[in-house]
Amino acid sequence: MHPRPPRPARVLAALLIGALVTTPSAAAPPSREQEARAAVDAARAALVAGPARVPLADQAILALPANYGFIPQRQAAALMSAMGNRTGKDFLGLVVPRGADQNWFVAVVYEPAGYIKDDDARHWDAGELLKSLRDGTEAANAERAKAGIAPLEVTRWIEPPAYDARTHRLAWAAEARVKGSADTDPTVNTNTYLLGREGYVSLNLVTRAASVETDRNAAHELLAAVEFNPGKRYADFNSATDKVAAYGLAALVAGVAAKKLGLLALLAATFLKFAKVIAIAGAAAVTAATRWLRRRGRTPS
C-alpha cells in the first residue's frame, strides 16, 4: 500500500510561512496575515490535480502528470505576492508537487518574444555563457538594490546549457546565492524552455542544491509534457510574416535570464530553507508560525 500524499495545503502553507519569517518588524499588520491566509485558501481551492491537460495561454498545452498540481494564474500571482514576489503579465501559474517530502515549485511563463533563432547553439561555449550570466546578474544587482533586494551572485553551472535542435527544447541549471554569503545549501534554478513560432514557454524550477539532483527530474518531466498547439510550433514559422526575436538562444541563457534568475533566487531563499521544518497541513499554520515568531521577536512585516 502506497503512502497517501499530503494535501496541497501542506505545500502552500510551507511556501507562505517561509516567506513570512524573513522580514523582522515590530508587529505583523493584520492585512498581511489575512492576505497570506486568503492566498493559501484560494490557491488550494483552484489547484488542478494531475493528470490533466492545462492550456497555456492560447499557445500550448501542459499534459500535467499525476502527483503534480497546477495553480492558475490569478491564484498563483496572489500567492507569489504574499511571498513578496512580483509577477508579470506573461506569468501563467505555478506547478507544485503533491508527493511527500518535496519542497520545490515551478514558475510557468509564456514570453511572446517572437521566433528565436537557434543557430548560435551550435557554437556556444558553456564557460563564456556562465561569465555572461554572472555579468548580467551583477548588472541587475543595481535594480535589485533600488527595490531593497539583496545582491546575488551566480557561482556555477549545476547543468550546463543543452539544446535539442530536433525538439527545440533548452535546459540549464545555475547555482545562485546572496553575494558574499557562505551559504552551504544555496538556491538552484533549473531553467527549461520550449521554443515556438511566436515566443517560448519557460518552466523554471526553484529548489535547493542539496536536493537538485532529484528535483530537477521534475523540471525535465514537465518540459517534455509541454507541446505547442498546431500553427504555433517552431516549425510553423513564416519568415514573410512572423516577428523574429531581438536576441538569439545564447542571449536567452546569458542575458535575458539574469534578471529573472535574481527574482526566483530571492523567492527561493525565503521559503525553501524553512519549508521542510514547518510543512504543516492547513492554512492555520500561517497564524501559528506568526505567533511562534512573535514570541522570539522576529515577526513578519
C-alpha positions, 0 to 999 in steps of 0.5 A: 500500500502506497503512502497517501500524499499530503494535501496541497495545503501542506505545500502552500502553507510551507511556501507562505510561512517561509516567506513570512519569517524573513522580514523582522518588524515590530508587529505583523499588520493584520492585512498581511496575515489575512492576505497570506491566509486568503492566498493559501485558501484560494490557491488550494481551492483552484489547484488542478490535480494531475493528470490533466491537460492545462492550456497555456495561454492560447499557445500550448498545452501542459499534459500535467502528470499525476502527483503534480498540481497546477495553480492558475494564474490569478491564484498563483500571482496572489500567492507569489505576492504574499511571498513578496514576489512580483509577477508579470503579465506573461506569468501563467501559474505555478506547478507544485508537487503533491508527493511527500517530502518535496519542497520545490515549485515551478514558475510557468511563463509564456514570453511572446518574444517572437521566433528565436533563432537557434543557430548560435547553439551550435557554437556556444561555449558553456564557460563564456555563457556562465561569465555572461550570466554572472555579468548580467546578474551583477548588472541587475544587482543595481535594480535589485538594490533600488527595490531593497533586494539583496545582491546575488551572485551566480557561482556555477553551472549545476547543468550546463546549457543543452539544446535539442535542435530536433525538439527545440527544447533548452535546459540549464541549471545555475547555482545562485546565492546572496553575494558574499554569503557562505551559504552551504545549501544555496538556491538552484534554478533549473531553467527549461524552455520550449521554443515556438513560432511566436515566443517560448514557454519557460518552466523554471524550477526553484529548489535547493542544491542539496536536493537538485539532483532529484528535483530537477527530474521534475523540471525535465518531466514537465518540459517534455509534457509541454507541446505547442498547439498546431500553427504555433510550433517552431516549425510553423514559422513564416519568415514573410510574416512572423516577428523574429526575436531581438536576441538569439538562444545564447542571449536567452541563457546569458542575458535575458535570464539574469534578471529573472534568475535574481527574482526566483533566487530571492523567492527561493531563499525565503521559503525553501530553507524553512519549508521542510521544518514547518510543512504543516497541513492547513492554512492555520499554520500561517497564524501559528508560525506568526505567533511562534515568531512573535514570541522570539521577536522576529515577526513578519512585516 
